[in-house]
Amino acid sequence: MDTGLAGKVAIVTGASRGIGAATALALVREGAAVALTSRKQEALDEVARQIRAEVPDARLLAKAAHAADSDAA
C-alpha cells in the first residue's frame, strides 16, 4: 500500500518513548524524513539509534526541545 509519505518530512514530538517513538519508526518505514523531538537528548539519541538499526537509510534528526516552553530551547 502506498501511503504517500515517501519523501515527506514529519516532526514527531514526544519521540523519546512510547507512541512517539513508534510513530517515528512507522513514518521512517514509509520513507519519510523525521525530526524527533523531546525534552531529553539522550533518550532521543537512543531512539534514533534503534530506528537506524532497523532502517539503516533512515533520514533522522534528533533534537531536544520543550514544545510548551519557548524559553527552554
Distance bins in CASP14 RR format, pairs under 12 A and 6 or more apart:
PFRMAT RR
TARGET T0000
AUTHOR 0000-0000-0000
RMODE 2
METHOD distances of the structure
MODEL  1
1 29 0 0 0 0 0 1 0 0 0 0 0
1 30 0 0 0 0 1 0 0 0 0 0 0
2 30 0 0 0 0 1 0 0 0 0 0 0
2 31 0 0 0 0 0 1 0 0 0 0 0
3 10 0 0 0 0 0 1 0 0 0 0 0
3 26 0 0 0 0 1 0 0 0 0 0 0
3 27 0 0 0 0 1 0 0 0 0 0 0
3 29 0 0 0 0 1 0 0 0 0 0 0
3 30 1 0 1 0 0 0 0 0 0 0 0
3 31 0 0 0 0 1 0 0 0 0 0 0
3 32 0 0 0 0 1 0 0 0 0 0 0
4 10 0 0 0 0 0 1 0 0 0 0 0
4 27 0 0 0 0 0 1 0 0 0 0 0
4 30 1 0 0 1 0 0 0 0 0 0 0
4 31 0 0 0 0 1 0 0 0 0 0 0
4 32 0 0 0 0 1 0 0 0 0 0 0
5 23 0 0 0 0 0 1 0 0 0 0 0
5 26 0 0 0 0 1 0 0 0 0 0 0
5 27 1 0 0 1 0 0 0 0 0 0 0
5 28 0 0 0 0 1 0 0 0 0 0 0
5 29 0 0 0 0 1 0 0 0 0 0 0
5 30 1 1 0 0 0 0 0 0 0 0 0
5 31 1 0 1 0 0 0 0 0 0 0 0
5 32 1 0 1 0 0 0 0 0 0 0 0
5 33 0 0 0 0 1 0 0 0 0 0 0
5 34 0 0 0 0 1 0 0 0 0 0 0
6 27 0 0 0 0 0 1 0 0 0 0 0
6 28 0 0 0 0 0 1 0 0 0 0 0
6 29 0 0 0 0 0 1 0 0 0 0 0
6 30 1 0 0 1 0 0 0 0 0 0 0
6 31 1 0 1 0 0 0 0 0 0 0 0
6 32 1 0 0 1 0 0 0 0 0 0 0
6 33 0 0 0 0 1 0 0 0 0 0 0
6 59 0 0 0 0 0 1 0 0 0 0 0
7 27 0 0 0 0 0 1 0 0 0 0 0
7 28 0 0 0 0 0 1 0 0 0 0 0
7 30 0 0 0 0 1 0 0 0 0 0 0
7 31 1 0 0 1 0 0 0 0 0 0 0
7 32 1 0 0 1 0 0 0 0 0 0 0
7 33 1 0 0 1 0 0 0 0 0 0 0
7 34 0 0 0 0 0 1 0 0 0 0 0
7 59 0 0 0 0 1 0 0 0 0 0 0
8 27 0 0 0 0 1 0 0 0 0 0 0
8 28 0 0 0 0 0 1 0 0 0 0 0
8 30 0 0 0 0 1 0 0 0 0 0 0
8 31 1 0 0 1 0 0 0 0 0 0 0
8 32 1 0 1 0 0 0 0 0 0 0 0
8 33 1 0 0 1 0 0 0 0 0 0 0
8 34 0 0 0 0 1 0 0 0 0 0 0
8 35 0 0 0 0 0 1 0 0 0 0 0
8 59 0 0 0 0 0 1 0 0 0 0 0
9 27 0 0 0 0 1 0 0 0 0 0 0
9 28 0 0 0 0 0 1 0 0 0 0 0
9 31 0 0 0 0 0 1 0 0 0 0 0
9 32 1 0 0 1 0 0 0 0 0 0 0
9 33 1 0 1 0 0 0 0 0 0 0 0
9 34 1 0 0 1 0 0 0 0 0 0 0
9 35 1 0 0 1 0 0 0 0 0 0 0
9 59 0 0 0 0 1 0 0 0 0 0 0
9 60 0 0 0 0 0 1 0 0 0 0 0
9 61 0 0 0 0 1 0 0 0 0 0 0
10 20 0 0 0 0 0 1 0 0 0 0 0
10 23 0 0 0 0 1 0 0 0 0 0 0
10 24 1 0 0 1 0 0 0 0 0 0 0
10 25 0 0 0 0 0 1 0 0 0 0 0
10 26 0 0 0 0 1 0 0 0 0 0 0
10 27 1 0 1 0 0 0 0 0 0 0 0
10 28 0 0 0 0 1 0 0 0 0 0 0
10 29 0 0 0 0 0 1 0 0 0 0 0
10 30 0 0 0 0 1 0 0 0 0 0 0
10 31 0 0 0 0 1 0 0 0 0 0 0
10 32 1 0 1 0 0 0 0 0 0 0 0
10 33 1 0 0 1 0 0 0 0 0 0 0
10 34 1 0 1 0 0 0 0 0 0 0 0
10 35 1 0 0 1 0 0 0 0 0 0 0
10 36 0 0 0 0 1 0 0 0 0 0 0
10 37 0 0 0 0 0 1 0 0 0 0 0
10 58 0 0 0 0 0 1 0 0 0 0 0
10 59 0 0 0 0 0 1 0 0 0 0 0
10 60 0 0 0 0 0 1 0 0 0 0 0
10 61 0 0 0 0 0 1 0 0 0 0 0
11 20 0 0 0 0 0 1 0 0 0 0 0
11 23 0 0 0 0 0 1 0 0 0 0 0
11 24 0 0 0 0 1 0 0 0 0 0 0
11 27 0 0 0 0 1 0 0 0 0 0 0
11 32 0 0 0 0 0 1 0 0 0 0 0
11 33 0 0 0 0 0 1 0 0 0 0 0
11 34 1 0 0 1 0 0 0 0 0 0 0
11 35 1 0 1 0 0 0 0 0 0 0 0
11 36 0 0 0 0 1 0 0 0 0 0 0
11 37 1 0 0 1 0 0 0 0 0 0 0
11 38 0 0 0 0 0 1 0 0 0 0 0
11 60 0 0 0 0 0 1 0 0 0 0 0
11 61 0 0 0 0 1 0 0 0 0 0 0
11 62 0 0 0 0 0 1 0 0 0 0 0
11 63 0 0 0 0 1 0 0 0 0 0 0
11 65 0 0 0 0 1 0 0 0 0 0 0
11 67 0 0 0 0 1 0 0 0 0 0 0
12 18 0 0 0 0 0 1 0 0 0 0 0
12 19 0 0 0 0 1 0 0 0 0 0 0
12 20 1 0 1 0 0 0 0 0 0 0 0
12 21 0 0 0 0 1 0 0 0 0 0 0
12 22 0 0 0 0 1 0 0 0 0 0 0
12 23 1 0 1 0 0 0 0 0 0 0 0
12 24 1 0 1 0 0 0 0 0 0 0 0
12 25 0 0 0 0 1 0 0 0 0 0 0
12 26 0 0 0 0 1 0 0 0 0 0 0
12 27 1 0 0 1 0 0 0 0 0 0 0
12 28 0 0 0 0 1 0 0 0 0 0 0
12 32 0 0 0 0 1 0 0 0 0 0 0
12 33 0 0 0 0 0 1 0 0 0 0 0
12 34 1 0 1 0 0 0 0 0 0 0 0
12 35 1 0 0 1 0 0 0 0 0 0 0
12 36 1 0 1 0 0 0 0 0 0 0 0
12 37 1 0 0 1 0 0 0 0 0 0 0
12 38 0 0 0 0 1 0 0 0 0 0 0
12 44 0 0 0 0 0 1 0 0 0 0 0
12 47 0 0 0 0 1 0 0 0 0 0 0
12 48 0 0 0 0 0 1 0 0 0 0 0
12 51 0 0 0 0 0 1 0 0 0 0 0
12 60 0 0 0 0 0 1 0 0 0 0 0
12 61 0 0 0 0 0 1 0 0 0 0 0
12 62 0 0 0 0 0 1 0 0 0 0 0
12 63 0 0 0 0 0 1 0 0 0 0 0
12 65 0 0 0 0 0 1 0 0 0 0 0
12 67 0 0 0 0 0 1 0 0 0 0 0
13 19 0 0 0 0 0 1 0 0 0 0 0
13 20 1 0 0 1 0 0 0 0 0 0 0
13 21 0 0 0 0 0 1 0 0 0 0 0
13 23 0 0 0 0 1 0 0 0 0 0 0
13 24 0 0 0 0 0 1 0 0 0 0 0
13 34 0 0 0 0 0 1 0 0 0 0 0
13 35 0 0 0 0 1 0 0 0 0 0 0
13 36 0 0 0 0 1 0 0 0 0 0 0
13 37 1 0 1 0 0 0 0 0 0 0 0
13 38 1 0 0 1 0 0 0 0 0 0 0
13 39 0 0 0 0 1 0 0 0 0 0 0
13 44 0 0 0 0 0 1 0 0 0 0 0
13 63 0 0 0 0 0 1 0 0 0 0 0
13 64 0 0 0 0 0 1 0 0 0 0 0
13 65 0 0 0 0 1 0 0 0 0 0 0
13 66 0 0 0 0 1 0 0 0 0 0 0
13 67 1 0 1 0 0 0 0 0 0 0 0
13 68 0 0 0 0 1 0 0 0 0 0 0
14 20 1 0 1 0 0 0 0 0 0 0 0
14 21 0 0 0 0 1 0 0 0 0 0 0
14 22 0 0 0 0 0 1 0 0 0 0 0
14 23 0 0 0 0 1 0 0 0 0 0 0
14 24 0 0 0 0 1 0 0 0 0 0 0
14 35 0 0 0 0 0 1 0 0 0 0 0
14 36 0 0 0 0 1 0 0 0 0 0 0
14 37 1 0 0 1 0 0 0 0 0 0 0
14 38 1 0 1 0 0 0 0 0 0 0 0
14 39 0 0 0 0 1 0 0 0 0 0 0
14 40 0 0 0 0 1 0 0 0 0 0 0
14 43 0 0 0 0 1 0 0 0 0 0 0
14 44 0 0 0 0 1 0 0 0 0 0 0
14 47 0 0 0 0 1 0 0 0 0 0 0
14 62 0 0 0 0 0 1 0 0 0 0 0
14 63 0 0 0 0 0 1 0 0 0 0 0
14 64 0 0 0 0 0 1 0 0 0 0 0
14 65 0 0 0 0 1 0 0 0 0 0 0
14 66 0 0 0 0 0 1 0 0 0 0 0
14 67 0 0 0 0 1 0 0 0 0 0 0
14 68 0 0 0 0 0 1 0 0 0 0 0
15 21 1 0 1 0 0 0 0 0 0 0 0
15 22 0 0 0 0 1 0 0 0 0 0 0
15 23 1 0 0 1 0 0 0 0 0 0 0
15 24 1 0 1 0 0 0 0 0 0 0 0
15 25 0 0 0 0 1 0 0 0 0 0 0
15 26 0 0 0 0 0 1 0 0 0 0 0
15 27 0 0 0 0 0 1 0 0 0 0 0
15 28 0 0 0 0 0 1 0 0 0 0 0
15 34 1 0 0 1 0 0 0 0 0 0 0
15 35 0 0 0 0 1 0 0 0 0 0 0
15 36 1 1 0 0 0 0 0 0 0 0 0
15 37 1 0 1 0 0 0 0 0 0 0 0
15 38 1 0 1 0 0 0 0 0 0 0 0
15 39 0 0 0 0 0 1 0 0 0 0 0
15 40 0 0 0 0 0 1 0 0 0 0 0
15 41 0 0 0 0 0 1 0 0 0 0 0
15 43 0 0 0 0 1 0 0 0 0 0 0
15 44 1 0 0 1 0 0 0 0 0 0 0
15 45 0 0 0 0 0 1 0 0 0 0 0
15 46 0 0 0 0 0 1 0 0 0 0 0
15 47 1 0 0 1 0 0 0 0 0 0 0
15 48 0 0 0 0 1 0 0 0 0 0 0
15 50 0 0 0 0 0 1 0 0 0 0 0
15 51 0 0 0 0 1 0 0 0 0 0 0
15 60 0 0 0 0 1 0 0 0 0 0 0
15 61 0 0 0 0 0 1 0 0 0 0 0
15 62 1 0 0 1 0 0 0 0 0 0 0
15 63 0 0 0 0 1 0 0 0 0 0 0
15 64 0 0 0 0 0 1 0 0 0 0 0
15 65 0 0 0 0 0 1 0 0 0 0 0
15 67 0 0 0 0 0 1 0 0 0 0 0
16 22 0 0 0 0 0 1 0 0 0 0 0
16 23 0 0 0 0 0 1 0 0 0 0 0
16 24 0 0 0 0 1 0 0 0 0 0 0
16 36 1 0 0 1 0 0 0 0 0 0 0
16 37 0 0 0 0 1 0 0 0 0 0 0
16 38 1 1 0 0 0 0 0 0 0 0 0
16 39 1 0 0 1 0 0 0 0 0 0 0
16 40 1 0 1 0 0 0 0 0 0 0 0
16 41 0 0 0 0 1 0 0 0 0 0 0
16 42 0 0 0 0 1 0 0 0 0 0 0
16 43 1 1 0 0 0 0 0 0 0 0 0
16 44 1 0 1 0 0 0 0 0 0 0 0
16 45 0 0 0 0 1 0 0 0 0 0 0
16 46 1 0 0 1 0 0 0 0 0 0 0
16 47 1 0 1 0 0 0 0 0 0 0 0
16 48 0 0 0 0 1 0 0 0 0 0 0
16 50 0 0 0 0 0 1 0 0 0 0 0
16 51 0 0 0 0 0 1 0 0 0 0 0
16 62 0 0 0 0 1 0 0 0 0 0 0
16 63 0 0 0 0 0 1 0 0 0 0 0
16 64 0 0 0 0 1 0 0 0 0 0 0
16 65 0 0 0 0 0 1 0 0 0 0 0
17 23 0 0 0 0 0 1 0 0 0 0 0
17 24 0 0 0 0 0 1 0 0 0 0 0
17 25 0 0 0 0 0 1 0 0 0 0 0
17 36 0 0 0 0 0 1 0 0 0 0 0
17 38 1 0 0 1 0 0 0 0 0 0 0
17 39 0 0 0 0 0 1 0 0 0 0 0
17 40 0 0 0 0 1 0 0 0 0 0 0
17 42 0 0 0 0 0 1 0 0 0 0 0
17 43 1 0 0 1 0 0 0 0 0 0 0
17 44 0 0 0 0 1 0 0 0 0 0 0
17 46 0 0 0 0 1 0 0 0 0 0 0
17 47 1 0 0 1 0 0 0 0 0 0 0
17 50 0 0 0 0 0 1 0 0 0 0 0
18 24 0 0 0 0 1 0 0 0 0 0 0
18 25 0 0 0 0 0 1 0 0 0 0 0
18 26 0 0 0 0 0 1 0 0 0 0 0
18 38 0 0 0 0 0 1 0 0 0 0 0
18 43 0 0 0 0 0 1 0 0 0 0 0
18 47 0 0 0 0 1 0 0 0 0 0 0
18 50 0 0 0 0 0 1 0 0 0 0 0
19 25 0 0 0 0 0 1 0 0 0 0 0
19 26 0 0 0 0 0 1 0 0 0 0 0
19 38 0 0 0 0 0 1 0 0 0 0 0
20 26 0 0 0 0 1 0 0 0 0 0 0
20 27 0 0 0 0 1 0 0 0 0 0 0
20 28 0 0 0 0 0 1 0 0 0 0 0
20 34 0 0 0 0 0 1 0 0 0 0 0
20 36 0 0 0 0 1 0 0 0 0 0 0
20 37 0 0 0 0 1 0 0 0 0 0 0
20 38 0 0 0 0 1 0 0 0 0 0 0
20 43 0 0 0 0 0 1 0 0 0 0 0
20 44 0 0 0 0 0 1 0 0 0 0 0
20 47 0 0 0 0 1 0 0 0 0 0 0
20 51 0 0 0 0 0 1 0 0 0 0 0
21 27 0 0 0 0 0 1 0 0 0 0 0
21 28 0 0 0 0 0 1 0 0 0 0 0
21 34 0 0 0 0 0 1 0 0 0 0 0
21 36 0 0 0 0 1 0 0 0 0 0 0
21 37 0 0 0 0 0 1 0 0 0 0 0
21 38 0 0 0 0 1 0 0 0 0 0 0
21 43 0 0 0 0 1 0 0 0 0 0 0
21 44 0 0 0 0 1 0 0 0 0 0 0
21 46 0 0 0 0 1 0 0 0 0 0 0
21 47 1 0 1 0 0 0 0 0 0 0 0
21 48 0 0 0 0 1 0 0 0 0 0 0
21 49 0 0 0 0 0 1 0 0 0 0 0
21 50 1 0 0 1 0 0 0 0 0 0 0
21 51 0 0 0 0 1 0 0 0 0 0 0
21 54 0 0 0 0 0 1 0 0 0 0 0
21 60 0 0 0 0 0 1 0 0 0 0 0
21 62 0 0 0 0 0 1 0 0 0 0 0
22 28 0 0 0 0 0 1 0 0 0 0 0
22 29 0 0 0 0 0 1 0 0 0 0 0
22 36 0 0 0 0 0 1 0 0 0 0 0
22 47 0 0 0 0 1 0 0 0 0 0 0
22 50 0 0 0 0 0 1 0 0 0 0 0
22 51 0 0 0 0 0 1 0 0 0 0 0
22 54 0 0 0 0 0 1 0 0 0 0 0
23 29 0 0 0 0 0 1 0 0 0 0 0
23 30 0 0 0 0 0 1 0 0 0 0 0
23 32 0 0 0 0 0 1 0 0 0 0 0
23 34 0 0 0 0 1 0 0 0 0 0 0
23 36 0 0 0 0 1 0 0 0 0 0 0
23 37 0 0 0 0 0 1 0 0 0 0 0
23 47 0 0 0 0 0 1 0 0 0 0 0
23 51 0 0 0 0 0 1 0 0 0 0 0
24 30 0 0 0 0 0 1 0 0 0 0 0
24 31 0 0 0 0 0 1 0 0 0 0 0
24 32 0 0 0 0 1 0 0 0 0 0 0
24 33 0 0 0 0 0 1 0 0 0 0 0
24 34 1 0 1 0 0 0 0 0 0 0 0
24 35 0 0 0 0 1 0 0 0 0 0 0
24 36 1 0 1 0 0 0 0 0 0 0 0
24 37 0 0 0 0 1 0 0 0 0 0 0
24 38 0 0 0 0 0 1 0 0 0 0 0
24 44 0 0 0 0 1 0 0 0 0 0 0
24 47 1 0 0 1 0 0 0 0 0 0 0
24 48 0 0 0 0 1 0 0 0 0 0 0
24 50 0 0 0 0 1 0 0 0 0 0 0
24 51 1 0 0 1 0 0 0 0 0 0 0
24 52 0 0 0 0 0 1 0 0 0 0 0
24 54 0 0 0 0 0 1 0 0 0 0 0
24 55 0 0 0 0 0 1 0 0 0 0 0
24 58 0 0 0 0 1 0 0 0 0 0 0
24 59 0 0 0 0 0 1 0 0 0 0 0
24 60 1 0 0 1 0 0 0 0 0 0 0
24 61 0 0 0 0 0 1 0 0 0 0 0
24 62 0 0 0 0 1 0 0 0 0 0 0
25 31 0 0 0 0 0 1 0 0 0 0 0
25 32 0 0 0 0 0 1 0 0 0 0 0
25 34 0 0 0 0 1 0 0 0 0 0 0
25 36 0 0 0 0 0 1 0 0 0 0 0
25 47 0 0 0 0 1 0 0 0 0 0 0
25 48 0 0 0 0 0 1 0 0 0 0 0
25 50 1 0 0 1 0 0 0 0 0 0 0
25 51 1 0 1 0 0 0 0 0 0 0 0
25 52 0 0 0 0 0 1 0 0 0 0 0
25 53 0 0 0 0 0 1 0 0 0 0 0
25 54 1 0 0 1 0 0 0 0 0 0 0
25 55 1 0 0 1 0 0 0 0 0 0 0
25 58 0 0 0 0 1 0 0 0 0 0 0
25 60 0 0 0 0 0 1 0 0 0 0 0
26 32 0 0 0 0 1 0 0 0 0 0 0
26 34 0 0 0 0 1 0 0 0 0 0 0
26 51 0 0 0 0 0 1 0 0 0 0 0
26 54 0 0 0 0 0 1 0 0 0 0 0
26 55 0 0 0 0 0 1 0 0 0 0 0
26 58 0 0 0 0 0 1 0 0 0 0 0
27 33 0 0 0 0 1 0 0 0 0 0 0
27 34 1 0 1 0 0 0 0 0 0 0 0
27 35 0 0 0 0 0 1 0 0 0 0 0
27 36 0 0 0 0 0 1 0 0 0 0 0
27 51 0 0 0 0 1 0 0 0 0 0 0
27 55 0 0 0 0 0 1 0 0 0 0 0
27 58 0 0 0 0 1 0 0 0 0 0 0
27 59 0 0 0 0 0 1 0 0 0 0 0
27 60 0 0 0 0 0 1 0 0 0 0 0
28 34 1 0 1 0 0 0 0 0 0 0 0
28 35 0 0 0 0 0 1 0 0 0 0 0
28 36 0 0 0 0 1 0 0 0 0 0 0
28 47 0 0 0 0 0 1 0 0 0 0 0
28 48 0 0 0 0 1 0 0 0 0 0 0
28 50 0 0 0 0 0 1 0 0 0 0 0
28 51 1 0 1 0 0 0 0 0 0 0 0
28 52 0 0 0 0 1 0 0 0 0 0 0
28 53 0 0 0 0 0 1 0 0 0 0 0
28 54 0 0 0 0 1 0 0 0 0 0 0
28 55 1 0 1 0 0 0 0 0 0 0 0
28 56 0 0 0 0 0 1 0 0 0 0 0
28 57 0 0 0 0 1 0 0 0 0 0 0
28 58 1 0 1 0 0 0 0 0 0 0 0
28 59 1 0 0 1 0 0 0 0 0 0 0
28 60 1 0 0 1 0 0 0 0 0 0 0
28 61 0 0 0 0 0 1 0 0 0 0 0
29 51 0 0 0 0 1 0 0 0 0 0 0
29 54 0 0 0 0 1 0 0 0 0 0 0
29 55 1 0 0 1 0 0 0 0 0 0 0
29 57 0 0 0 0 0 1 0 0 0 0 0
29 58 0 0 0 0 1 0 0 0 0 0 0
30 55 0 0 0 0 0 1 0 0 0 0 0
30 58 0 0 0 0 0 1 0 0 0 0 0
30 59 0 0 0 0 0 1 0 0 0 0 0
31 51 0 0 0 0 0 1 0 0 0 0 0
31 55 0 0 0 0 1 0 0 0 0 0 0
31 57 0 0 0 0 1 0 0 0 0 0 0
31 58 0 0 0 0 1 0 0 0 0 0 0
31 59 1 0 0 1 0 0 0 0 0 0 0
31 60 0 0 0 0 0 1 0 0 0 0 0
32 51 0 0 0 0 0 1 0 0 0 0 0
32 55 0 0 0 0 0 1 0 0 0 0 0
32 58 0 0 0 0 1 0 0 0 0 0 0
32 59 1 0 0 1 0 0 0 0 0 0 0
32 60 0 0 0 0 0 1 0 0 0 0 0
32 61 0 0 0 0 0 1 0 0 0 0 0
33 51 0 0 0 0 0 1 0 0 0 0 0
33 55 0 0 0 0 0 1 0 0 0 0 0
33 57 0 0 0 0 0 1 0 0 0 0 0
33 58 0 0 0 0 1 0 0 0 0 0 0
33 59 1 1 0 0 0 0 0 0 0 0 0
33 60 1 0 0 1 0 0 0 0 0 0 0
33 61 1 0 0 1 0 0 0 0 0 0 0
34 44 0 0 0 0 0 1 0 0 0 0 0
34 47 0 0 0 0 0 1 0 0 0 0 0
34 48 0 0 0 0 1 0 0 0 0 0 0
34 51 0 0 0 0 1 0 0 0 0 0 0
34 52 0 0 0 0 0 1 0 0 0 0 0
34 55 0 0 0 0 0 1 0 0 0 0 0
34 58 1 0 0 1 0 0 0 0 0 0 0
34 59 1 0 0 1 0 0 0 0 0 0 0
34 60 1 0 1 0 0 0 0 0 0 0 0
34 61 1 0 0 1 0 0 0 0 0 0 0
34 62 0 0 0 0 1 0 0 0 0 0 0
34 63 0 0 0 0 0 1 0 0 0 0 0
35 44 0 0 0 0 0 1 0 0 0 0 0
35 48 0 0 0 0 0 1 0 0 0 0 0
35 58 0 0 0 0 0 1 0 0 0 0 0
35 59 0 0 0 0 1 0 0 0 0 0 0
35 60 1 0 0 1 0 0 0 0 0 0 0
35 61 1 0 1 0 0 0 0 0 0 0 0
35 62 1 0 0 1 0 0 0 0 0 0 0
35 63 1 0 0 1 0 0 0 0 0 0 0
35 64 0 0 0 0 0 1 0 0 0 0 0
35 65 0 0 0 0 1 0 0 0 0 0 0
35 67 0 0 0 0 0 1 0 0 0 0 0
36 43 0 0 0 0 1 0 0 0 0 0 0
36 44 1 0 1 0 0 0 0 0 0 0 0
36 45 0 0 0 0 1 0 0 0 0 0 0
36 46 0 0 0 0 0 1 0 0 0 0 0
36 47 1 0 0 1 0 0 0 0 0 0 0
36 48 1 0 0 1 0 0 0 0 0 0 0
36 49 0 0 0 0 0 1 0 0 0 0 0
36 50 0 0 0 0 0 1 0 0 0 0 0
36 51 0 0 0 0 1 0 0 0 0 0 0
36 52 0 0 0 0 0 1 0 0 0 0 0
36 58 0 0 0 0 0 1 0 0 0 0 0
36 59 0 0 0 0 0 1 0 0 0 0 0
36 60 1 0 0 1 0 0 0 0 0 0 0
36 61 1 0 0 1 0 0 0 0 0 0 0
36 62 1 0 1 0 0 0 0 0 0 0 0
36 63 1 0 0 1 0 0 0 0 0 0 0
36 64 0 0 0 0 1 0 0 0 0 0 0
36 65 0 0 0 0 1 0 0 0 0 0 0
37 43 0 0 0 0 0 1 0 0 0 0 0
37 44 1 0 0 1 0 0 0 0 0 0 0
37 47 0 0 0 0 0 1 0 0 0 0 0
37 48 0 0 0 0 0 1 0 0 0 0 0
37 60 0 0 0 0 0 1 0 0 0 0 0
37 61 0 0 0 0 1 0 0 0 0 0 0
37 62 1 0 0 1 0 0 0 0 0 0 0
37 63 1 0 1 0 0 0 0 0 0 0 0
37 64 1 0 0 1 0 0 0 0 0 0 0
37 65 1 0 1 0 0 0 0 0 0 0 0
37 66 0 0 0 0 1 0 0 0 0 0 0
37 67 1 0 0 1 0 0 0 0 0 0 0
37 68 0 0 0 0 0 1 0 0 0 0 0
37 72 0 0 0 0 0 1 0 0 0 0 0
37 73 0 0 0 0 0 1 0 0 0 0 0
38 44 1 0 1 0 0 0 0 0 0 0 0
38 45 0 0 0 0 0 1 0 0 0 0 0
38 46 0 0 0 0 0 1 0 0 0 0 0
38 47 0 0 0 0 1 0 0 0 0 0 0
38 48 0 0 0 0 0 1 0 0 0 0 0
38 62 0 0 0 0 1 0 0 0 0 0 0
38 63 0 0 0 0 1 0 0 0 0 0 0
38 64 1 0 0 1 0 0 0 0 0 0 0
38 65 1 0 0 1 0 0 0 0 0 0 0
38 66 0 0 0 0 1 0 0 0 0 0 0
38 67 0 0 0 0 1 0 0 0 0 0 0
38 72 0 0 0 0 0 1 0 0 0 0 0
39 63 0 0 0 0 0 1 0 0 0 0 0
39 64 1 0 0 1 0 0 0 0 0 0 0
39 65 1 0 0 1 0 0 0 0 0 0 0
39 66 1 0 1 0 0 0 0 0 0 0 0
39 67 0 0 0 0 1 0 0 0 0 0 0
39 68 0 0 0 0 1 0 0 0 0 0 0
39 69 0 0 0 0 1 0 0 0 0 0 0
39 72 1 0 0 1 0 0 0 0 0 0 0
39 73 0 0 0 0 0 1 0 0 0 0 0
40 46 0 0 0 0 1 0 0 0 0 0 0
40 47 0 0 0 0 0 1 0 0 0 0 0
40 62 0 0 0 0 0 1 0 0 0 0 0
40 63 0 0 0 0 0 1 0 0 0 0 0
40 64 1 0 0 1 0 0 0 0 0 0 0
40 65 0 0 0 0 0 1 0 0 0 0 0
40 66 0 0 0 0 0 1 0 0 0 0 0
40 72 0 0 0 0 0 1 0 0 0 0 0
41 47 0 0 0 0 0 1 0 0 0 0 0
41 48 0 0 0 0 0 1 0 0 0 0 0
41 61 0 0 0 0 0 1 0 0 0 0 0
41 62 1 0 0 1 0 0 0 0 0 0 0
41 63 1 0 0 1 0 0 0 0 0 0 0
41 64 1 1 0 0 0 0 0 0 0 0 0
41 65 0 0 0 0 1 0 0 0 0 0 0
41 66 0 0 0 0 0 1 0 0 0 0 0
42 48 0 0 0 0 0 1 0 0 0 0 0
42 49 0 0 0 0 0 1 0 0 0 0 0
42 62 0 0 0 0 1 0 0 0 0 0 0
42 64 0 0 0 0 1 0 0 0 0 0 0
43 49 0 0 0 0 0 1 0 0 0 0 0
43 50 0 0 0 0 0 1 0 0 0 0 0
43 62 0 0 0 0 1 0 0 0 0 0 0
43 64 0 0 0 0 1 0 0 0 0 0 0
44 50 0 0 0 0 0 1 0 0 0 0 0
44 51 0 0 0 0 0 1 0 0 0 0 0
44 60 0 0 0 0 1 0 0 0 0 0 0
44 61 0 0 0 0 1 0 0 0 0 0 0
44 62 1 1 0 0 0 0 0 0 0 0 0
44 63 1 0 0 1 0 0 0 0 0 0 0
44 64 1 0 0 1 0 0 0 0 0 0 0
44 65 0 0 0 0 1 0 0 0 0 0 0
45 51 0 0 0 0 0 1 0 0 0 0 0
45 52 0 0 0 0 0 1 0 0 0 0 0
45 60 0 0 0 0 0 1 0 0 0 0 0
45 61 0 0 0 0 0 1 0 0 0 0 0
45 62 1 0 1 0 0 0 0 0 0 0 0
45 63 0 0 0 0 0 1 0 0 0 0 0
45 64 0 0 0 0 1 0 0 0 0 0 0
46 52 0 0 0 0 0 1 0 0 0 0 0
46 53 0 0 0 0 0 1 0 0 0 0 0
46 62 0 0 0 0 1 0 0 0 0 0 0
47 53 0 0 0 0 0 1 0 0 0 0 0
47 54 0 0 0 0 0 1 0 0 0 0 0
47 58 0 0 0 0 0 1 0 0 0 0 0
47 60 0 0 0 0 1 0 0 0 0 0 0
47 61 0 0 0 0 0 1 0 0 0 0 0
47 62 1 0 0 1 0 0 0 0 0 0 0
47 64 0 0 0 0 0 1 0 0 0 0 0
48 54 0 0 0 0 0 1 0 0 0 0 0
48 55 0 0 0 0 0 1 0 0 0 0 0
48 58 0 0 0 0 1 0 0 0 0 0 0
48 59 0 0 0 0 0 1 0 0 0 0 0
48 60 1 0 1 0 0 0 0 0 0 0 0
48 61 0 0 0 0 1 0 0 0 0 0 0
48 62 1 0 1 0 0 0 0 0 0 0 0
48 63 0 0 0 0 0 1 0 0 0 0 0
48 64 0 0 0 0 0 1 0 0 0 0 0
49 55 0 0 0 0 0 1 0 0 0 0 0
49 56 0 0 0 0 0 1 0 0 0 0 0
49 58 0 0 0 0 0 1 0 0 0 0 0
49 60 0 0 0 0 1 0 0 0 0 0 0
49 62 0 0 0 0 1 0 0 0 0 0 0
50 56 0 0 0 0 0 1 0 0 0 0 0
50 58 0 0 0 0 0 1 0 0 0 0 0
50 60 0 0 0 0 0 1 0 0 0 0 0
50 62 0 0 0 0 0 1 0 0 0 0 0
51 57 0 0 0 0 0 1 0 0 0 0 0
51 58 1 0 1 0 0 0 0 0 0 0 0
51 59 0 0 0 0 0 1 0 0 0 0 0
51 60 1 0 0 1 0 0 0 0 0 0 0
51 61 0 0 0 0 0 1 0 0 0 0 0
51 62 0 0 0 0 1 0 0 0 0 0 0
52 58 1 0 1 0 0 0 0 0 0 0 0
52 59 0 0 0 0 0 1 0 0 0 0 0
52 60 1 0 0 1 0 0 0 0 0 0 0
52 62 0 0 0 0 0 1 0 0 0 0 0
53 60 0 0 0 0 0 1 0 0 0 0 0
54 60 0 0 0 0 0 1 0 0 0 0 0
63 73 0 0 0 0 1 0 0 0 0 0 0
64 72 0 0 0 0 1 0 0 0 0 0 0
64 73 0 0 0 0 1 0 0 0 0 0 0
65 71 0 0 0 0 0 1 0 0 0 0 0
65 72 1 0 0 1 0 0 0 0 0 0 0
65 73 1 0 1 0 0 0 0 0 0 0 0
66 72 1 1 0 0 0 0 0 0 0 0 0
66 73 1 0 0 1 0 0 0 0 0 0 0
67 73 0 0 0 0 1 0 0 0 0 0 0
END
